[in-house]
Amino acid sequence: MKRLLSVILVCVMLLSLAACGSGNKPGPSQSSTPSASQSAEPTKPANEKKPVIGVAIFDYSNNYVTYIRNSIMSVGGDKADIQMVDAQNDQAKQVEQIDILLSKGVDVLCVNAVDPKAASTIISKAKAADVPIIFFNRSPSKEDMLSYDKCWYVGTTPEDSGRMQAEMAMEAFKNDSKFDKNGDGVLQYVILKGTLGHPDAEARTNAVQETFANAGFKTELLDVQPGDFKTQTAKDVTDVWMGKFGDKIEMILSNNDAMLLGAIEAAKAEGYFSGDASKVMGAIGINALPEILPAIKDGTIIGSILSDAYSEGLNIFTMAYNVATGKDVYEGVEIKPDDMKAIRVPYIPISKDNVNVAEEMYAKALNK
Ligand code: CA
């Protein structure tokens, strides 16, 4: 009998946990802001309702987006009821989640689309419910952005990161003769590209090559392979490169740091990135994730291009809060919108000399 009772008790507990978790799942490293009913501030009149901000994330497992959502939560604090959901990289699921958020009566939606091409579907739903949208991180087309007066975008200019990466590569190659391993004055390099057709992957990859060409910098592109923005895929790609090109590779340029981490792991198995002076290979990433900063600090890699997740989160929350509370959307936003109502946060090149800039940014993004 006791045993039966305890089984029932466990079932009840599990059921209530499941109920808590439905719809509004907090991420692994954070929790959603408590609902307004639980946290009515004593200084405010009871009838003053906090704005309800629905945030649809494409995939909680993405490192960079995790910093953006931490930043949104940290900037938002208890100013709003933030309801955040994870689409787990499934566009159909995200559309359902947006339907649920809209039916709950959110004041504004912040959308990190799984597939930017789904923006028109999302816009038509929000438009029908007269709910404004702040898209972020994955940019809808200009046409979609201009189809709804109550939608805005917060992100970056992806070409800039590719251009800065190429500039960093040229500087390193010119200033340090060790990178020209075969001494021919030409940079032999490979590119780890993100997901084929992904706007950031295309823009970054093209910008790298254009920047080299425009500067008249002599290069030989040994190979470009998609690594899907993922560490493991990039590791597999680099394993093949090690066998195919080996020491011919003078530099690896990666569309993001997650892939570069995989490349470093694969190349390490061949003796590179281990401090062995006879095994030189340059490497530059994009994002300047905390995981890559130690490698920049100790000179294992040349550097990375910081995407400022804190500023992105700050602007997303500020704009969402503004529209939800009837203010001008751009109030308090320091960056000027472009012709598709996009706020583009600048990238910052990070090398050994200014790793602290990235560290300080993450400290701000994680500040609870
Ligand atoms: Ca060379």
Residues whose N, C-alpha, C, O or C-beta is under 5 A from the ligand:
A	BS01	CA	D180 K181 N182 G183 D184 G185 V186 L187 Q188
